[in-house]
């Protein structure tokens, strides 16, 4: 779906850059991009959707170089959710906001109205709302709905849950996960929230200084303290706790623990095993 081949880019009059990037995101993957500020995450996002063009190398979107097609054509395949929805919303009602991209795509009016009705229902939105009068979480839902109503194959999320409470964050991420799992939507998520990455991403790319230094399954990356240290990123709390609990143990008990639920189940299992062994010991004595 998205491929970088020897891609380099440098901003004029700035030290910010990406250097010789090679990566491949396949259709249907849920990939997180992590790293400290200035690592190159936003640059990769903008190279992915054609807002930036590489100085050297090639970015391929669905097999086509981004330099060979207009940004408006790229937008049909790659949707982008800004960190701040107020930089994305540009219409006076939710209905007009949802229709904006669809009209630019030149879709028939009947299909536009069908898609809008579907999006309003899916995201629990009122088409007559004035977007800027709504809460931060509602504005983020409006912005996300305006991206997904265009039915892109790839969605790039730039810190998608910034400013959201736990309930709003969970609702958005569960919906995106369902689209990824059931409809094969490809997701590239830029995030500083390691709890979010650990819980939802299946694969993680690690950046530092504009270079890719890590690429692997989320569970593997979240427990690689040396790698995360190089990227100046702290691991998620549960994987970090699991590592501490296994320190110095000949037989690790928490190596497969990455979530609160898995931690709870493992502790209950170990406690049950301990009680059982204690009972056997008491019976023998």
NORHU-V738010 format. One line per field, one symbol per residue. ss: DSSP state (@ for helix, = for strand, . for the rest). psi: psi as a letter, one per 30 degrees, with the letter a starting at -180 (. if undefined). burial: # if it has 16 or more other ideal C-beta (glycine too) atoms within 10 Angstrom, else .. A space follows every 50 residues. Layout:
ss=???
psi=???
burial=???
This chain:
ss=.=========......=========....=====......@@@@@@@@.. .....======..==@@@..@@@@@@@====...@@@......@@@@@@@ @@@@....@@@@@@@@@@@@@@........@@@..@@@@@@@@@@@@@.. ...=====.......@@@@@@@@@@@@@@@@@@..=====...@@@@@@@ ..======..=======@@@@@..@@@@@@......@@@@@@@@@@.... .........@@@@@@@@@@@@@@@@@@@@@@@@@.
psi=ekkkjhkkkkkkhlfklkkhkjljklkgljkkjlllkgfgeeeeefeegg fkkkelakkkjhfkkffflleeeefffjlkjlejfffekglfleeeeefe eeeffglkeeeeeeeeeeeeeeghlkffkjefflleeeeeeeeeefefff hlfkkkjjifgkgkleeeeeeeeeeeeeeeefggkkkjkkkfjfeeeeee kfkkkkkkhgkjfkjakeeeefgieeeeeeghkklleeeeeeeeffkgke jkfgfgkfleeeeeeeeeeeeeeeeeeeeeeeee.
burial=####..#.#.......###.#...#...#######..############# .#.#..#.###....#.......##.#######.#..##....####### ##....#....#..##..##..#.#...#.#..#..############## .###########.#...##.###.###.##....#######.######## #.########.#.#...##.####..##..#.#.##.###.##.#..... ...#..###...#..#...................
